[in-house]
Amino acid sequence: FGHPWLLQGDGKMSKSKGNVVYADDLVDYFGVDAVRYYVLHEMPFENDGNLTWELVAERTNSDLANTLGNLVNRTISMSNKYFGGVVENRNVQLTENDAAVDADLKQTVTGTYAKVVAKMEELRVADALTEIFGIFKRCNKYIDETEPWVLAKDEANKPRLESVLYHLCEALRVCGILLNAYLPTTAPKMMEQLGLDASALDLTKTTYGAQETYTVHKGEALFPRIDVAKEIAHLKEEDEKRKAAAEAANKAKAEAEKAAAAPAAEESTVDFTHEEEIDFDTFCKVELRVAEVRACENLKESKKLLHLTVFDGERERCILSGIAKWFKPEDLIGKKIGIVCNLAPRPMMKGKYVSEGMIFAADTAD
């Protein structure tokens, strides 16, 4: 089986059109698991898939930030608030309605493993992910049905409240195990917040009720919400630059082919791709300085970016530069490099870092 096309907007990706979306760029903005989830979920078996910056951002917010991330955050927060972070599986006298609600949640969780296996046997990865996220949606509904915040108002309801939070933790544990194959960075973080280590990510441990006690820990948001309008405005600007460059390259190629077909001139020439002309005053707005690299490290979130701390004679600033392929961090410390120091600061990695400039460097024989 060969999968269908991954489309960009309403057409196939093409370097000549300048509409290619690169995986490294997506990962730099959204993180690897968000990209994995989008591509796996939005490329259904036997159907073309559509990939745009807007769609990845919207899916990250709706499924990963809202459905998954918010559920984990609510569960951990309530467990900490009402029980100091420790909840146990206790035998509680239940009303008929409470018993039915608990049974439905348990049935949803326990039935998902077989459904996921069946979907994967047919290579229907998107459908398998949908089954797993069905548990998250059922858990959110379970919270609405049980209303933990209401139970917390009466001390007599404390056993039932603990039972509710236990069921949520147990459902998240099983979900984490099932999710690990698809989101291998996120699943361990889920387990860590549930107070479990990586050994808990074991497909033989998906039996509901296998974990009796949870000691939860508040962690960073799994998927912070993205300001879609703000991010997309910037990304569209970058896309337009790429398209303009592609058009210029196509024009240059056509001119080169035309020149090659013409009679040979006495002197050979090289065709270059040019940006639009600027006047001297515009050029003078670019502020160039020499800066010393005081610290440099690889980013775990990106294979191509280095995180440099440079001193420009006035202050230290952080710059993210896509040169990890050519330079090792330890080789740059102490070096003096040219920087453009009046570029507007650019938030990257969903705002985790801010790049305050651009370096220019060359890989030469000496």
Summary of the structure (lengths in Angstrom):
residues: 366
radius of gyration: 26.6
end to end distance: 49.0
largest distance: 97.5
contacts: 1033
relative contact order: 0.11
helix: 50%
strand: 14%
